[in-house]
Amino acid sequence: MASLIAVVAALVYFISPIDLIPDGIPIAGYVDDALVVAVCWSIVETDVDRYLEWRDNNKENGSPKQGLPSFLREISNSFYGKE
């Protein structure tokens, strides 16, 4: 949940016309944007690493969908035309 909140907050910050340092100031104007990206990535990185580990473990077991709950597996199979 923290990752979702971080991504949404970062997007709101980028969309908002209010910045800590106005983007009209050459180079310095983008420093606060870069800081927001860095903080957001530091929050999201752990979840991405956990997902990649999950994905790799499930590929070794034969199917990347094996670890999915059954209702998501059914949706995935119907989407890809597999029964």
C-alpha positions as CSV (number, residue, x, y, z in Angstrom):
1,M,0.0,0.0,0.0
2,A,2.9,2.3,0.7
3,S,4.1,1.9,-2.8
4,L,0.8,2.9,-4.3
5,I,0.6,5.9,-2.1
6,A,4.1,6.9,-3.0
7,V,3.4,6.7,-6.8
8,V,0.2,8.6,-6.5
9,A,1.8,11.3,-4.4
10,A,4.6,11.6,-6.9
11,L,2.2,11.9,-9.8
12,V,0.2,14.5,-7.9
13,Y,3.4,16.5,-7.2
14,F,4.4,16.4,-10.9
15,I,0.9,17.5,-12.1
16,S,0.6,20.2,-9.5
17,P,1.7,23.7,-10.7
18,I,3.2,24.3,-7.2
19,D,6.8,23.2,-6.7
20,L,9.3,23.7,-4.0
21,I,11.6,25.1,-6.7
22,P,9.8,26.5,-9.8
23,D,10.6,24.6,-13.0
24,G,11.3,27.9,-14.7
25,I,14.7,28.2,-12.9
26,P,17.3,26.5,-15.1
27,I,18.6,23.2,-13.7
28,A,17.7,23.9,-10.1
29,G,14.0,23.8,-11.1
30,Y,14.2,20.1,-11.7
31,V,16.2,19.2,-8.6
32,D,13.0,18.9,-6.5
33,D,11.4,16.7,-9.2
34,A,14.4,14.4,-9.2
35,L,14.3,14.3,-5.4
36,V,10.6,13.2,-5.5
37,V,11.5,10.4,-8.0
38,A,14.4,9.2,-5.8
39,V,12.2,9.1,-2.7
40,C,9.4,7.4,-4.6
41,W,11.8,4.8,-6.0
42,S,13.3,4.1,-2.6
43,I,9.8,3.3,-1.2
44,V,8.8,1.2,-4.3
45,E,12.1,-0.7,-4.7
46,T,11.4,-3.2,-2.0
47,D,8.0,-4.2,-3.5
48,V,9.6,-4.4,-7.0
49,D,12.3,-6.7,-5.7
50,R,9.7,-8.9,-3.9
51,Y,7.7,-9.1,-7.1
52,L,10.7,-10.1,-9.2
53,E,11.6,-12.8,-6.7
54,W,8.0,-14.1,-6.7
55,R,8.0,-14.1,-10.5
56,D,11.3,-15.9,-10.8
57,N,10.2,-18.5,-8.2
58,N,7.0,-19.2,-10.1
59,K,8.7,-19.4,-13.5
60,E,10.9,-22.2,-12.1
61,N,7.8,-24.1,-11.0
62,G,6.5,-24.2,-14.5
63,S,4.0,-21.3,-14.7
64,P,4.2,-17.6,-13.7
65,K,0.5,-17.9,-12.9
66,Q,0.9,-20.8,-10.4
67,G,1.1,-18.4,-7.4
68,L,-2.0,-16.5,-8.4
69,P,-5.3,-17.0,-6.5
70,S,-7.7,-19.2,-8.5
71,F,-10.0,-16.4,-9.6
72,L,-7.1,-14.4,-11.0
73,R,-5.8,-17.6,-12.8
74,E,-9.2,-18.1,-14.4
75,I,-9.3,-14.5,-15.5
76,S,-5.8,-14.8,-16.9
77,N,-6.6,-18.0,-18.7
78,S,-9.8,-16.6,-20.2
79,F,-8.0,-13.5,-21.4
80,Y,-5.3,-15.6,-23.1
81,G,-7.8,-18.1,-24.5
82,K,-6.5,-21.0,-22.4
83,E,-8.9,-23.3,-20.5
